[in-house]
Amino acid sequence: MQTQTLPGTGQDVSRLILGAMRFGGSWSREEPVSASQRATVERIVQTALDLGITVIDHADIYCAGKSEAVFGDVLRAHPGLRQRLFLQSKCGIRFAGDPTPDAPARYDFSRAHIVASVEGSLRRLGVDHLDLLLLHRPDPLIELEEVAAAFTALEDAGKVRHFGVSNHTAAQIALLRSVVRQPILVNQVELSLLHPHLIDAGVGFNQTSPGPDRNGGTLEYCRQHGITVQAWSPLAKGAVVSGVAGPGVAPETAQAVAAEVARQAAEHGVSGEAIALAWLLRHPARIMPVIGTTNPARLRAAGQASEVTLTREAWYRLFIAGRGGRVP
Ligand SMILES: NC(=O)c1ccc[n+]([C@@H]2O[C@H](COP(=O)([O-])OP(=O)(O)OC[C@H]3O[C@@H](n4cnc5c(N)ncnc54)[C@H](OP(=O)(O)O)[C@@H]3O)[C@@H](O)[C@H]2O)c1
C-alpha cells in the first residue's frame, strides 16, 4: 500500500481511505444494525488492515450515527486497533426534523453544534479524540468566529488533533483560514473519472465548452497551500468499471471510461478499480481516494491501485474518456 506523510500532521497514512458511510446498514434511526451488517463491517475493516489501509472516514450523520456506533463496537472488540488508525469524521449537516419536527435539512457551523457533534462522534466511536475533523458542506450562514471558537475549544480539550473541510471552494477555504488559527489540512471533494470537474476546470478554462469554471481554482489553491485533496466517490459507485452511470453522466461517457479502464486493466494485469484509482493517485496533488465499498473482494481489487503507476499518455487517455472529448 502506498503511504504518505499527511502534510501538517507528521503522521504516515495510507493513500487509500476506507469510507464508513454504509457501515450502519440503513439510514433509519429506528432500525437496529443487524448481526450480518456487523459482520460485514468486521470483515471490511479486517480486509482494509490486511491491505495496509489505515485511514477511516466517518461523519456524524452516516446511517444516522449508526456507522460510527458499529465501528466503535469493532474498536472495543479489538484493543490496540485505535492506535493503528487515523480516524476522521465530519460535522455540520443536520437532518430534517432535528430538533423540532418542522426543521428543514440544513447546515450548521455554530460553535454549539460543532462541539456537540464531535462529542457525539467520540461517544459513539468510544475514543478520546479524532485525528481529523472536517466541516462537511459549506454553511452559507457561517460565522467565522464561531468556527474558530469551536476548533480552539476542541483542540484545547484534546478532542480533535487536526482540522479540514469538505466540498469547499478555494474562496471559502481562504475565508476560513483568515480567522481560524488551526491549519486547514484537507478538502474532501467528489472526484473520479466520471466526475473530473475539479481537474477539468483547469483545462477547460476560457473555453465555450464545458462552460464557466465553477470550481474557482480550488485544486490549485489546495496544492499551493499544502491542503490535501481527498476524493469521495472515487469509483463513481462502480460506474467507472460497469459503464453504467447514474443521472448527470452521458451513457456514452460512462461506457468510454469503462472501456478504457478495462483495456488498461488488462494491460497491467490488475482490476478496473485499480486503474480508476491509479488515475487519481497519479495526480501530483497526492490525492487520497475515499473508497465506499463494504465488499472485501472489491476492496482488494481497489488495493491493487498501489501496484500501478500510469504513464502520462495512459492518464490522458482516461481523462479524455471521462471529460467526454479531447483536450483543447
Ligand atoms: N464528503 C462528502 O460529502 C461525501 C459524500 C459521499 C461520500 N463520502 C465518503 O466517501 C466514501 C465513498 O463514497 P462512495 O461510496 O460513494 O464511493 P465509491 O467507492 O465510488 O462507491 C462505493 C459504492 O459503489 C458500490 N459499487 C458497485 N460496484 C462497485 C465496484 N466495482 N467497486 C467498488 N464499489 C462498487 C459499492 O457497493 P458494495 O458495498 O456492494 O461494494 C458502494 O455502494 C463514503 O463511504 C464516505 O466516507 C463523502
The ligand as a Gaussian input file, in Angstrom:
#p B3LYP/6-31G(d) Opt

LIG

0 1
 N      -17.681000      14.480000       1.928000
 C      -18.802000      14.143000       1.327000
 O      -19.686000      14.972000       1.055000
 C      -19.007000      12.708000       0.951000
 C      -20.094000      12.338000       0.135000
 C      -20.231000      10.984000      -0.189000
 C      -19.323000      10.047000       0.285000
 N      -18.290000      10.437000       1.105000
 C      -17.288000       9.464000       1.621000
 O      -16.749000       8.776000       0.515000
 C      -16.892000       7.372000       0.698000
 C      -17.032000       6.722000      -0.643000
 O      -18.179000       7.181000      -1.321000
 P      -18.961000       6.196000      -2.290000
 O      -19.372000       5.012000      -1.532000
 O      -19.977000       6.983000      -2.987000
 O      -17.750000       5.832000      -3.294000
 P      -17.391000       4.657000      -4.273000
 O      -16.248000       3.905000      -3.689000
 O      -17.206000       5.292000      -5.610000
 O      -18.674000       3.699000      -4.372000
 C      -18.911000       2.612000      -3.499000
 C      -20.317000       2.146000      -3.713000
 O      -20.402000       1.621000      -5.030000
 C      -20.794000       0.242000      -4.990000
 N      -20.053000      -0.464000      -6.047000
 C      -20.622000      -1.051000      -7.129000
 N      -19.708000      -1.585000      -7.908000
 C      -18.510000      -1.349000      -7.346000
 C      -17.190000      -1.650000      -7.702000
 N      -16.895000      -2.320000      -8.813000
 N      -16.173000      -1.235000      -6.896000
 C      -16.450000      -0.553000      -5.786000
 N      -17.714000      -0.236000      -5.372000
 C      -18.736000      -0.620000      -6.150000
 C      -20.431000      -0.215000      -3.595000
 O      -21.268000      -1.307000      -3.236000
 P      -20.684000      -2.561000      -2.368000
 O      -20.550000      -2.076000      -0.971000
 O      -21.716000      -3.606000      -2.545000
 O      -19.359000      -2.925000      -2.998000
 C      -20.759000       1.026000      -2.785000
 O      -22.150000       1.129000      -2.583000
 C      -18.092000       7.225000       1.645000
 O      -18.065000       6.000000       2.375000
 C      -17.869000       8.410000       2.562000
 O      -16.903000       8.069000       3.536000
 C      -18.123000      11.753000       1.425000

